[in-house]
Amino acid sequence: RDPLNARRSLRVLLAEDSPVNQKVAVTLLEKWGHRVTVAGTGKRAVADLEQGTFDLVIMDVQMPEMDGLEATAAIRQRERSTGEHIPIVALTAHAMKGDRQRCLAAGMDAYVTKPVHTEELFDVIEQITGGSTPHDPNNREREQENESPESTSLDWNAALAAVDGDQELLRQVIEVLLEECPLLLSQVRQAMEQNDAATLHRAAHTLKGSLRLFGPTSQAKLAYELEKLGAEGHLQEGSNLVDELAGELSRRVAVREAFLRDGGETGGR
């Protein structure tokens, strides 16, 4: 995508708590000529909108303190007294039936699923800020529901597609991922030990979102299973899953480190 084709430079508020997803989104948005401010929580996003002027909000649905749906509802409530309407694009980690309706009911204007397809995000931004009908993600929903089963290997083509083919950005993302994963895994373990379902759900969700950059891997699947246990409060079933996830992550650290060491060569892994 040629950034010069962007309709105009926008002031974008990105509400996203994952460092990996922040890195990808900020770099791509800036490449397209937009100016980006990052809010790590929904609560921070609402505060930033009260203090600054933006043309667009890209809002992750699941965030700490205040999720994207709650933050959007708060923004729309404030706009009832101002008469304004800022376009809000939702980012959701899975395109399940009802997600679109929940996002629209909360006051969002459109949504895209993660890992973000750059062409889709670019098109949605162009449409939603240009007054045309927002992208309908129904086809993408069907694609995700029927996607291939998880794999033990990393999908480098998927990772490159997620960063718009930018090898240097992929290197930077992997550096962030290698720092983020041990911290999130530690949070998952601590949540299990302390029987803290909310923390387990949030940490596993963030970890899953970062790992999904490399396709539907077994690592991402394990993180998703832990996320579900946190949501359902069934932590007693998760001990073996944590150990499996730790083993998977350990085995794949060397692969990602080799990518950095070899100067971004993805072949054969």
C-alpha positions as CSV (number, residue, x, y, z in Angstrom):
1,R,0.0,0.0,0.0
2,D,1.4,3.3,-1.1
3,P,1.0,5.8,1.9
4,L,0.7,8.6,-0.6
5,N,-2.6,7.2,-1.6
6,A,-4.0,8.0,1.8
7,R,-6.8,10.6,1.6
8,R,-5.4,12.8,4.3
9,S,-3.2,12.8,7.4
10,L,-5.4,11.9,10.4
11,R,-4.8,12.4,14.1
12,V,-5.4,8.9,15.4
13,L,-6.0,7.7,19.0
14,L,-4.9,4.1,19.3
15,A,-6.4,2.4,22.3
16,E,-4.5,-0.9,22.7
17,D,-2.7,-2.5,25.6
18,S,-0.5,-5.0,23.9
19,P,3.1,-3.7,23.1
20,V,3.3,-6.0,20.1
21,N,0.0,-4.7,18.6
22,Q,0.9,-1.2,19.5
23,K,4.2,-1.5,17.6
24,V,2.6,-2.9,14.5
25,A,-0.3,-0.5,14.4
26,V,1.7,2.7,15.2
27,T,4.3,1.9,12.6
28,L,1.8,1.2,9.8
29,L,-0.4,4.2,10.6
30,E,2.6,6.5,10.6
31,K,3.8,4.9,7.3
32,W,0.4,5.9,5.9
33,G,1.0,9.5,7.0
34,H,-1.1,9.5,10.1
35,R,-0.2,10.9,13.6
36,V,-0.8,8.5,16.4
37,T,-1.3,8.8,20.1
38,V,-1.3,5.5,22.1
39,A,-3.6,4.9,25.1
40,G,-2.9,1.7,27.0
41,T,-6.4,1.4,28.6
42,G,-9.9,2.3,27.8
43,K,-9.9,4.7,30.7
44,R,-6.9,6.5,29.3
45,A,-8.5,6.7,25.9
46,V,-11.6,8.5,27.3
47,A,-9.3,10.9,29.2
48,D,-7.2,11.6,26.1
49,L,-10.3,12.4,24.0
50,E,-11.4,14.9,26.7
51,Q,-8.0,16.6,26.6
52,G,-7.1,16.5,22.9
53,T,-8.5,16.6,19.4
54,F,-8.5,13.5,17.2
55,D,-10.0,12.5,13.8
56,L,-10.3,8.8,14.5
57,V,-10.2,6.2,17.4
58,I,-9.0,2.7,16.9
59,M,-10.2,0.8,19.9
60,D,-9.3,-2.6,21.1
61,V,-12.3,-4.3,22.6
62,Q,-10.5,-6.0,25.5
63,M,-8.4,-3.8,27.7
64,P,-7.7,-3.4,31.4
65,E,-9.5,-0.9,33.7
66,M,-12.2,-0.2,31.1
67,D,-12.8,-2.3,28.0
68,G,-13.4,-0.9,24.5
69,L,-17.2,-1.3,24.6
70,E,-17.4,0.6,27.9
71,A,-15.0,3.3,26.7
72,T,-17.0,3.8,23.5
73,A,-20.2,4.0,25.5
74,A,-18.6,6.7,27.7
75,I,-17.4,8.6,24.6
76,R,-20.8,8.5,23.0
77,Q,-22.5,9.6,26.2
78,R,-20.3,12.7,26.3
79,E,-20.9,13.5,22.7
80,R,-24.7,13.7,23.3
81,S,-24.0,17.0,25.0
82,T,-21.4,18.3,22.5
83,G,-23.1,17.2,19.2
84,E,-19.8,15.7,18.0
85,H,-19.2,12.2,16.6
86,I,-15.7,10.8,16.3
87,P,-15.4,7.7,14.2
88,I,-14.4,4.6,16.2
89,V,-13.0,1.4,14.7
90,A,-13.1,-1.6,16.9
91,L,-10.2,-4.1,17.1
92,T,-11.4,-7.6,18.2
93,A,-9.3,-10.7,18.6
94,H,-11.9,-13.1,17.2
95,A,-14.8,-12.6,14.8
96,M,-17.5,-14.6,16.7
97,K,-21.1,-14.4,15.9
98,G,-22.5,-11.3,17.7
99,D,-19.3,-9.4,17.8
100,R,-20.3,-7.0,15.1
101,Q,-23.7,-6.4,16.8
102,R,-22.1,-5.8,20.2
103,C,-19.6,-3.3,18.7
104,L,-22.2,-1.4,16.8
105,A,-24.6,-1.4,19.8
106,A,-21.8,0.2,21.9
107,G,-21.6,3.0,19.3
108,M,-18.6,1.8,17.2
109,D,-18.7,2.6,13.5
110,A,-16.9,-0.4,12.1
111,Y,-14.6,-3.2,13.3
112,V,-11.7,-5.3,12.1
113,T,-10.4,-8.5,13.5
114,K,-6.9,-9.3,14.8
115,P,-4.3,-10.1,13.6
116,V,-5.1,-7.0,11.5
117,H,-4.9,-7.3,7.7
118,T,-3.3,-4.1,6.6
119,E,-5.3,-3.7,3.5
120,E,-8.5,-4.1,5.4
121,L,-7.5,-1.6,8.1
122,F,-6.5,0.9,5.5
123,D,-9.7,0.5,3.6
124,V,-11.8,0.8,6.7
125,I,-10.0,4.0,7.7
126,E,-10.5,5.5,4.3
127,Q,-14.2,4.6,4.2
128,I,-15.1,5.6,7.7
129,T,-13.3,9.0,7.5
130,G,-14.5,9.7,4.0
131,G,-18.2,9.3,4.6
132,S,-18.7,6.1,2.7
133,T,-20.3,2.9,4.0
134,P,-17.9,1.1,6.4
135,H,-16.5,-2.3,5.5
136,D,-18.8,-5.2,6.3
137,P,-16.6,-7.9,7.9
138,N,-19.0,-10.8,7.4
139,N,-16.7,-12.4,4.8
140,R,-13.8,-12.2,7.2
141,E,-15.9,-13.8,9.9
142,R,-16.5,-16.8,7.7
143,E,-12.8,-17.0,6.8
144,Q,-11.7,-17.1,10.4
145,E,-14.4,-19.6,11.4
146,N,-13.0,-22.0,8.7
147,E,-9.3,-21.2,9.1
148,S,-6.7,-24.0,9.2
149,P,-6.1,-25.9,12.5
150,E,-3.3,-24.8,14.7
151,S,0.3,-25.7,13.8
152,T,3.4,-26.3,15.8
153,S,5.5,-24.1,13.4
154,L,5.5,-20.4,12.9
155,D,3.8,-19.0,9.8
156,W,6.3,-16.4,8.6
157,N,4.1,-15.5,5.6
158,A,1.3,-14.6,8.0
159,A,3.7,-12.5,10.2
160,L,5.1,-10.6,7.1
161,A,1.5,-10.0,5.9
162,A,0.6,-8.6,9.3
163,V,3.4,-6.0,9.0
164,D,2.7,-5.2,5.4
165,G,5.8,-7.0,4.2
166,D,8.1,-4.8,6.3
167,Q,11.1,-7.0,7.3
168,E,12.5,-4.4,9.6
169,L,9.2,-3.9,11.4
170,L,8.9,-7.6,11.9
171,R,12.4,-7.6,13.5
172,Q,11.3,-4.9,15.9
173,V,8.0,-6.7,16.7
174,I,9.9,-9.9,17.5
175,E,12.2,-8.0,19.8
176,V,9.1,-6.6,21.6
177,L,7.5,-10.1,21.6
178,L,10.6,-11.7,23.2
179,E,10.4,-9.2,26.0
180,E,6.6,-9.3,26.4
181,C,6.0,-13.1,26.4
182,P,8.0,-14.0,29.6
183,L,6.2,-11.1,31.5
184,L,2.8,-12.3,30.3
185,L,3.6,-15.9,31.1
186,S,4.7,-14.9,34.6
187,Q,1.4,-13.0,35.0
188,V,-0.5,-16.2,33.9
189,R,1.4,-18.3,36.4
190,Q,0.8,-15.9,39.2
191,A,-2.9,-15.6,38.4
192,M,-3.2,-19.4,38.6
193,E,-1.4,-19.5,42.0
194,Q,-3.6,-16.7,43.4
195,N,-6.8,-18.0,41.8
196,D,-7.2,-14.7,40.0
197,A,-9.5,-15.3,37.1
198,A,-9.6,-11.7,35.9
199,T,-5.8,-11.4,35.6
200,L,-5.6,-14.9,34.0
201,H,-8.1,-13.9,31.4
202,R,-6.5,-10.5,30.6
203,A,-2.9,-11.8,30.5
204,A,-3.7,-14.9,28.4
205,H,-5.8,-12.7,26.0
206,T,-2.9,-10.3,25.5
207,L,-0.5,-13.2,25.0
208,K,-2.8,-14.9,22.5
209,G,-3.2,-11.7,20.5
210,S,0.6,-11.3,20.2
211,L,1.2,-14.9,19.3
212,R,-1.5,-14.8,16.6
213,L,0.7,-12.6,14.6
214,F,2.4,-15.9,13.5
215,G,-0.8,-17.6,12.5
216,P,-3.0,-20.2,14.3
217,T,-0.1,-21.8,16.1
218,S,-0.4,-24.3,19.0
219,Q,1.1,-21.5,21.3
220,A,-1.8,-19.2,20.4
221,K,-4.3,-22.1,20.9
222,L,-3.0,-22.8,24.4
223,A,-3.2,-19.1,25.3
224,Y,-6.7,-19.0,24.0
225,E,-7.7,-22.1,26.2
226,L,-6.2,-20.3,29.2
227,E,-8.1,-17.1,28.3
228,K,-11.4,-19.1,28.2
229,L,-10.6,-20.7,31.6
230,G,-10.1,-17.2,33.1
231,A,-13.4,-16.0,31.6
232,E,-15.2,-19.0,33.0
233,G,-13.4,-19.0,36.3
234,H,-12.2,-22.7,35.9
235,L,-8.6,-22.1,37.0
236,Q,-8.2,-25.5,38.5
237,E,-8.1,-27.0,35.0
238,G,-5.3,-24.8,33.7
239,S,-2.1,-26.0,35.4
240,N,-1.1,-28.4,32.7
241,L,-2.0,-25.9,30.0
242,V,0.4,-23.3,31.6
243,D,3.2,-25.9,31.6
244,E,2.5,-26.8,27.9
245,L,2.4,-23.1,26.9
246,A,5.7,-22.5,28.7
247,G,7.3,-25.4,26.8
248,E,6.0,-24.2,23.5
249,L,7.2,-20.7,24.1
250,S,10.6,-21.9,25.1
251,R,11.0,-24.0,22.0
252,R,10.0,-21.1,19.7
253,V,12.3,-18.5,21.4
254,A,15.3,-19.9,19.6
255,V,13.5,-19.7,16.3
256,R,12.6,-16.0,16.8
257,E,16.1,-15.2,18.1
258,A,17.6,-16.9,15.0
259,F,15.5,-14.7,12.8
260,L,17.0,-11.6,14.5
261,R,20.5,-13.1,14.3
262,D,20.2,-14.0,10.6
263,G,19.1,-10.6,9.6
264,G,15.4,-11.3,8.9
265,E,15.7,-14.5,6.9
266,T,12.5,-16.5,7.3
267,G,13.1,-19.5,5.1
268,G,13.0,-23.0,6.5
269,R,11.4,-22.3,9.9
